[in-house]
Amino acid sequence: MKSLEELRALKAKVKNDMSLRDGADDTRVVVGMATCGIAAGARPVMNAFVEEVSKRNIKNVQVTMTGCMGLCRLEPIVEVIDKDGNKVTYVKMNAEKAARVVAEHLVNGHVVSEYTIGATAQ
């Protein structure tokens, strides 16, 4: 930090990023962040969702984390839950897939079927 303005800008950015994890709006994105999820790469997935939602200035989405989802072999796992409680479970996620889910599912309302548990668990 070289100035008070830089510190204020950093505070505003962190506050905005944290607001994406608080409050129940219309849609929730839940990332499995148990030990197995983190080991499989859930942290970059979580960061990608937060960054994409923030970058696109999407206000009706909450990005949160949870513990074990019970399907370790399919980690990282992400659930997108709409305001009516309908759930889509995405598996074997990475940061690039997260960006696509934001663009196609959260922005345009189209489920990315090839990333879902139904396409993977045969």
C-alpha positions as CSV (number, residue, x, y, z in Angstrom):
1,M,0.0,0.0,0.0
2,K,1.3,3.3,-1.0
3,S,-1.6,5.5,-0.2
4,L,-4.8,5.7,1.8
5,E,-6.8,5.7,-1.5
6,E,-5.2,2.3,-2.4
7,L,-6.3,1.0,0.9
8,R,-9.8,2.3,0.5
9,A,-10.0,0.8,-3.0
10,L,-8.9,-2.6,-1.6
11,K,-11.4,-2.4,1.2
12,A,-14.2,-1.6,-1.3
13,K,-13.2,-4.6,-3.5
14,V,-13.0,-7.0,-0.6
15,K,-16.4,-5.8,0.7
16,N,-18.0,-6.3,-2.7
17,D,-16.4,-9.8,-3.0
18,M,-17.7,-10.7,0.5
19,S,-21.2,-9.5,-0.3
20,L,-21.4,-12.2,-3.0
21,R,-21.2,-14.7,-0.2
22,D,-23.8,-13.1,2.0
23,G,-27.6,-12.8,1.9
24,A,-30.1,-14.9,0.1
25,D,-31.0,-13.6,-3.2
26,D,-32.6,-15.5,-6.1
27,T,-29.9,-18.0,-7.0
28,R,-27.3,-19.8,-4.9
29,V,-24.0,-21.3,-6.1
30,V,-22.7,-23.7,-3.5
31,V,-19.2,-25.0,-3.9
32,G,-18.1,-28.2,-2.0
33,M,-15.1,-27.1,0.0
34,A,-14.4,-30.1,2.2
35,T,-10.9,-31.6,2.3
36,C,-11.7,-33.8,-0.8
37,G,-13.0,-30.9,-2.7
38,I,-10.1,-28.6,-1.9
39,A,-7.7,-31.4,-2.8
40,A,-9.4,-31.8,-6.1
41,G,-9.3,-28.1,-6.9
42,A,-12.4,-26.5,-5.4
43,R,-10.6,-23.3,-4.3
44,P,-9.9,-22.1,-7.8
45,V,-13.4,-23.0,-8.8
46,M,-14.8,-21.0,-5.9
47,N,-12.6,-18.0,-6.8
48,A,-13.7,-18.3,-10.5
49,F,-17.4,-18.1,-9.6
50,V,-16.8,-15.1,-7.3
51,E,-14.7,-13.3,-9.9
52,E,-17.1,-14.0,-12.8
53,V,-20.2,-13.0,-10.9
54,S,-18.5,-9.8,-9.7
55,K,-17.0,-9.0,-13.1
56,R,-20.5,-9.4,-14.7
57,N,-22.1,-7.4,-11.9
58,I,-24.7,-10.1,-11.3
59,K,-26.7,-9.0,-8.3
60,N,-29.2,-11.9,-7.8
61,V,-26.6,-14.6,-7.2
62,Q,-25.0,-15.7,-3.9
63,V,-21.8,-17.7,-4.0
64,T,-21.2,-19.8,-0.9
65,M,-19.4,-22.9,0.2
66,T,-20.3,-26.1,2.0
67,G,-18.6,-29.1,3.4
68,C,-18.6,-32.7,2.1
69,M,-21.2,-33.4,-0.6
70,G,-20.6,-37.2,-0.4
71,L,-19.3,-37.8,-3.9
72,C,-15.5,-37.5,-3.5
73,R,-14.7,-39.1,-6.9
74,L,-16.7,-36.3,-8.7
75,E,-15.1,-33.4,-6.9
76,P,-15.0,-30.4,-7.3
77,I,-18.8,-30.3,-7.0
78,V,-20.9,-27.2,-7.5
79,E,-24.7,-26.9,-7.0
80,V,-26.7,-24.1,-8.5
81,I,-30.0,-23.7,-6.7
82,D,-32.6,-21.4,-8.1
83,K,-35.2,-19.4,-6.1
84,D,-37.7,-22.2,-6.3
85,G,-35.2,-24.7,-4.8
86,N,-34.5,-26.5,-8.1
87,K,-31.0,-27.8,-8.1
88,V,-28.4,-28.5,-10.8
89,T,-25.3,-30.4,-9.7
90,Y,-22.1,-29.8,-11.7
91,V,-19.2,-32.2,-11.2
92,K,-15.5,-32.4,-12.0
93,M,-15.4,-28.6,-12.2
94,N,-12.5,-26.3,-12.9
95,A,-12.1,-22.5,-13.3
96,E,-12.8,-22.6,-17.0
97,K,-15.9,-24.7,-16.6
98,A,-17.1,-22.3,-13.8
99,A,-16.7,-19.3,-16.1
100,R,-18.9,-21.1,-18.7
101,V,-21.5,-22.0,-16.1
102,V,-21.8,-18.4,-15.1
103,A,-22.1,-17.3,-18.8
104,E,-24.5,-19.9,-19.9
105,H,-26.5,-21.0,-16.8
106,L,-26.5,-17.9,-14.5
107,V,-26.7,-15.3,-17.2
108,N,-28.6,-17.0,-20.0
109,G,-30.6,-19.7,-18.0
110,H,-29.2,-22.7,-20.0
111,V,-27.9,-25.6,-18.0
112,V,-24.5,-26.8,-19.2
113,S,-25.6,-30.4,-19.4
114,E,-22.2,-32.0,-20.2
115,Y,-20.9,-30.8,-16.8
116,T,-23.8,-32.2,-14.7
117,I,-23.9,-35.2,-12.5
118,G,-26.4,-36.8,-14.9
119,A,-23.9,-36.7,-17.8
120,T,-21.1,-38.1,-15.6
121,A,-22.7,-40.7,-13.4
122,Q,-23.6,-43.6,-15.7
